[in-house]
């Protein structure tokens, strides 16, 4: 059996995420598994996208509304990155279910 190197697959997944989603913040590893046929690493990453918020900087709004506006401007996204176990080539990604 070949050596399993999850760390290498995780690093590749993070590098690919940087290429496709430059505004990703707070990247976390949620899951790292090998597919049933042992051909792919399936690395699930979560990250936040912070939308531009025009309300939070408005000094006329009460603090509670500013806080709510900031929270609504954040979206957490989960994606599973597929990487070959044989040569560590990036094969694509899918939305995590």
SULQUI-V581280 format. One record per pair of residues at least 24 apart in sequence whose ideal C-beta (glycine too) atoms are under 6 Angstrom apart, sorted by the first residue. I is the first residue (numbers start at 1). J is the second residue. D is the distance in Angstrom with one decimal. If there is no record, write none. Layout:
i=I j=J d=D
i=I j=J d=D
This chain:
i=6 j=32 d=4.9
i=8 j=88 d=6.0
i=9 j=41 d=3.8
i=9 j=43 d=5.5
i=9 j=83 d=4.7
i=10 j=43 d=5.5
i=12 j=83 d=5.4
i=12 j=88 d=5.9
i=12 j=90 d=6.0
i=13 j=43 d=4.0
i=13 j=45 d=5.9
i=13 j=81 d=3.7
i=16 j=81 d=5.9
i=16 j=90 d=5.1
i=17 j=45 d=5.8
i=23 j=49 d=5.9
i=25 j=50 d=6.0
i=39 j=85 d=6.0
i=40 j=82 d=4.9
i=41 j=83 d=4.4
i=41 j=85 d=5.9
i=42 j=80 d=5.3
i=43 j=81 d=4.7
i=44 j=80 d=4.6
i=44 j=96 d=5.1
i=45 j=79 d=6.0
i=46 j=76 d=5.9
i=46 j=78 d=4.9
i=47 j=77 d=5.9
i=48 j=74 d=5.3
i=48 j=76 d=5.5
i=49 j=75 d=4.8
i=50 j=74 d=5.5
